[in-house]
Amino acid sequence: MKDTRSSNSLKVSLFLPDLKGGGAEKVLTTLANELARRGLAVDFVLVQAVGVNLKNLSDDVVVVNLATMNTYLSLPKLIRYFYKRRPDVFISSLDLTNLIALIACRLSGVKTRVFIRIENMVSSHKRVFWKKRAEKFLLSRLYPWADGVLAVSKIVAEDIAIYAGISPFKIHTIYNPVITPELLIKSNHEVNHPWFQDKSIPVILGAGRLTEQKDFKTLIIAFAILRKDLDVRLIVLGEGEQRLELETLVQELGIDRDVDLPGYVENPYPYMKQSNVFVLSSAWEGLPTVLIEALACGCPVVSTDCPGGIREILSDGRYGELVPVGDSQSMAEALRKVILSGKKVIDPAWLDQFSLERVADKNMNILTMANEKRMIDL
């Protein structure tokens, strides 16, 4: 594909393994489109150019497909990409892609400024002892190579500074660009699910990858407790390796008629708008996009008080109920409270800090400053 963009445009590259249905993929797709709209020359570099978010990329964003089996094997092609394209700023996200990006830039010898995005509380990652030691060793050696670190919340910024030994002066806290005009439009679409036809039975909603981190087991058990004396239903949107385990748990608890796991849903926003309560049951997070999306759609929320940016989103519980991690009984009680009491009023100014316009402005400021420093170095 011939690149017809102006040679004077700031050249920015984003890097991920693919564009499947995760939070990082959705966030960077949104950011790439907005940066391109603002006149930057944007490349989206992918280990494999696959995933549901590919079709959501603007035509102004150039997709670079490294077409390799996995992220490790993408290193030679990424080195060649740095050498040939020489972007002004390179932004990667997720632990392994961050490491590969830093190594590739160093080996290429180019002057590109590399920024790594930190999406989660890295110190909270659950790994066996030796893997955890190896992770800490690698991150503390390589992450300081980055020209800057973009943390999705203040607590994530503090965590990575301590865990990887990064100077706080290199770390910028920038919330995810979650609330967009498109989100608000999509929230008004029809929901093709029969449970929203009968408004007399409250619907509880969960959404996310079916993984250990999201801890949907606690949510399902909490629902079973609540279901004993309250007529309610539970929908959990998402796909993942724990599907069979969760389906088995639902069967064992005898609640299969009132629980639905429909898989990944491209537009979850009407579900959020029409549900009686949204639940985040995670064991750890960075800045959970789905929690902000639920608030923007006007859905009351219950969340675990897990490590991550939960309290930053909910203003220490002002805008949602907080419960201990892994505590199904407390979650059931919070769900009952919200279902019976209804919505909380949320200050629009509070939600504005998670808007695309506000977040894009902050990213533009940092990218522009990074490019000015690059010019001074040369």
N, C-alpha and C positions, 0 to 999 in steps of 0.2 A: 504493500500500500504506500503510495507516494504521500509524503507529509507536506501539505500545502500551507501550514501555519507560518505566521510571521517569524523570521529569525530573531526579531527583537523581543518576542514574548519570553517571559520567564518559563523555563522548561522544568516541569515538575513530574516526577514519576511516583506511582504508587505500586506496592508490591504485596501480593498475597499468593497462597497456593492455588486458589480457584475462587469462583464467585458463587458458591453454593449458598444455602439459606441461613447462614449464621449471622450473628449481630455485627461482627467486624466487617463481613462482606457487604452487608446492607449499608453500614455507616460509610465505608470508603467509597462505595458506589455513589451515594448521595454527595459526598464531598468532592469526588472527581468531577461530577456533572456541574456542580456549582463553581468550582475553580475554572473549569473550561468556559462556563458562561461569562465569567469575569475577565476572560481574555488570556488566561494562561495556556501554554502548550502542555497538555496533560497526556502522559502515557500511563496505561494500566498494564503492568507487567505481571503475568500469571505463569505459574509453574505448569498449569494445564488450563486452557481457556474453556472451562466448562462451568455450569451452574446456572441457577434460575435468575441470578441478578445480571447476567450478561446482557440480556435483552433490555434491561433498564438503563444501560449506559448510553449517554448522549453520543450522537454521531461525531461530535467534536472531540471525543476521547479516543485516542489511538490504543487499540488492544495489541499488546505484544505477547505472543504465545511462545513460551520457552519449550513447550511440548516435551517435557521429560517425565519419567515415571514417578518421581517424587522430588521433594524439596532438596534433599541432599544432592541428587544427581543434576540439579539445575545450576550448580555452582559454575561450571565452565561456561555455560551459555550466558549466565548473568554477568560474569567477568567481561565477556565479549560485548554484552549490551552496554555496560558502563563505558567501555573503551570507544565503541562506535557512536553511541547517542550522546554521551557526556551531558546528562541532565544537570541543571543547576542545583536542584534539591531532590533527594530520593527519600520517600517515606515508606517504611515497611511496618507491618503489624503482625502479631503473634510471635511466640518465642523463637521457633526454629527459623522462620523467614527473617526475623530480625538478625539472628546470628549469621545466616548465609549472606544477607545484604551487607553486613559490616565486613565480613571476610572478602567478599567479591569486590567491594569498592577498594579495600586496602590493596588487594592483589592487582587490580587494574591500573593503579597509579594515577587515577584521575582526581581532580579537585572537587568532585561533587560533595555537597553537604548532605550527610545521611542523618535522618531523624527516625527514631524507632518509637512506635506507639505501644504503650503498655495498657492492656485492656482489663487485666485482672490483678488480684492480690497474689503476686508470684509466690510469696512466702507461704501462702495457704494451699498451694498445689499439693495434692496428696500423691506421694510417690514412695516406693520402697526406699529404705535408708540410703543405699549406695547411689541410686538414681538422683535422690535429693541432693546428696553431696556433690555429684557430678554437675547437676544443674547449677548449683550455687557457684561452683568453681568456674564453669564456663561463662556464666553471666557476669560474675565479678571481674573476669579477665577481659571479656570482649565488649560488654555494654558501655564501659567508659570510652570506647573508641568513638561512639556516636557523637555527632556535633550537637545533638539536642535530643531530649526525651519528651514525648508528648504523652502525659498521663491523663486518663479519662476522668479522674477524680482526685481530690486533695489527699485522701487516705491512700490511694494507689501511688501517688507521687511520693509520699512519705515512706511507704513500704519498699518501693524499688530503690530509693536512695540508700536505705539501710541495708537491704538484702544484697544489692549488687555493688555497693560502695560508689555510687555516682554522686558527683557534686550537686547539691540542690540548685546551684546557679545554672546548671544545664537543663533542669527539668521545668517544663511548662505544663500547667494544668489547663486542659481544654476539654470541656464537656462534649459529648457526642452530638452531632447535628441531627436531632431526632424529630423535632416538630417542624413539619414542612406543610406548605399549602396543599400538596398532594395527599398527605396523610389525612387532613381534615376533610378533603373531598371524598376520599376512599371510605372514610368511616360512615358515610351516608349511603353506601351501597347496600343492596339486599343481602341478607344472610340465608344461605341455602341449607338451613338446618331446622328440623321440625321442632326442636325444643324451644325455639324463640317464638313459635306461634302461640303457645299457651303461656301467657304472662303471669298466670296464677302460681306457677312453680318457679322459684328463684334458680338462676343458673350461675354456678361458680366457674370461673375460667382460669386455666393455667396455660402457659405457652413457653416453649423453649426446647432445646435438644433433650432427648430422653437419655440423660447421662447422670453419672454420680453427682456431679457438681450441682445440678438442678434439683436433686433430691425430691422427685415427685412421689417417692414412697411415703414420705412424711405427709404430703398433701392428701394422698389417697386414704391413708389411715385416719387423718383428721376428718375427711369427708365421711368415712364410715361411722365415726363417732357422732358427728353432727346428724347423719342420716337416721340415726336411731329414733330421734324424736322431732325431726324437722323434715318436711317434704322438700328436698332440694335435688339438683342434678349437677354433675361435674363434667366439663369438657376440658381436655388437655390437648392443645395443638402442638405438633412437633414430631420429629422422627429421631431415632437414635438406637444405640446398642442395647438399651435397657427395655425396649418395647415388650419382648416376651416376658421378662421378669415382672413388669408392671401389669401386664394383662393377666398373668398368673395370680398376682396379689389381689387384683380386682375380683377374680373368680373365687379365690379362697375366702374373701370377706363377704361374698354374697351380694355384691352391689353392682353386678354387671349390667343390670337394667337401667341403672341411673348414672353410669360412667361411660363416656365416649372418648376414644383416642383416635380421631380421624386422620392423624398424620400431619404433614406439613401443609399449611394453608398460605397461599401467596398473599392474600389480603386478610389479615387477622383483625383489622380495625373495626369492621362492623360487629364482630364478635365482642370486642371490648366495649363498644358503645352500648350494646344491648344486654350485656351481662350485668348481674346484680353486684358482683364483686370479682376483682382480679386478684390472684394469689401468686406471689413470688416465694417459692419454698427453698431457694438455693442455700447451699452450705457456704459458698463464698462467691463473690462477684467483683466486678470492677466498677462499672456504671451501667446497670442493666437497662438496656434500651426499652425492653417490653414494659418496664414499670413506668417509665416516662410516657410511653405511647398510651398506656391505659389511662393515666391521669389526663393526658391531652384529649382523650376520647370521652372524658367525663365519667369514667368508671371508678367507684371506690376501690381502695386497695388494702390488702393485708400482705405484709412482707416479713420474712425472717430478718432479724437484726444481725445479719451475717457480716463478716469482714468485707469491706468494699464501700462503695459510695451510696449505700441505701439511705443513711441518715442525711446525706447531702441532698438527695432527691426529695425526701419526705420532711425536710426541716425538723429533724429529730422527733418525728412522730406527729407533727402538726397536721400533715396532709395524708396520713395513713396509719393503720395499726401495725405495731412492731411486736414480733413474738420471738422467743429464743429459737435458735437453730435446732432442728430435729425434734421439736416438742409438739407432737400431734395434738395433745390435749389443749395446750394453749392456743394452737392454731384454730382448733374447732371452736373454742370460746370466742376468739376474735372474729371468726367468720359469722357466728351467730349474732354478735353485737352489731356488725356492719349490716348484715341482711335485715335486721330488725330496726336499725336506726336510720339507714339510708346514706345519702351523699354528704361529703364535706365540701364547703365552698373553698376553691383554690384561687389565690390571687393570680391574675393573668401575668403580672409582672414577674412573679416567681417562675412561672413556666417559660417565660421569654428567654431565660439564660440557656435553655436547651433548644432554642430555635435555630434553624439553618442559617438565617441571616446573621445572627449574633455570633455563632460559632465560626462561620466562614470568615467574618471580619477578623477574628482572633487568629485564625490560620493564615490569612493573608498578611497580617502584620508580621508574624513570625517568619514566613517564607520570604517576604521582602527584606527583612533584616538579615536573614541568612545569606541571601544573594549579595547584599551590600558588603557583608564581611568577606564573601568569596572574592569579590572584585578587589577588595583591599589586599587580600592575600596574594593575588596575582601581581 
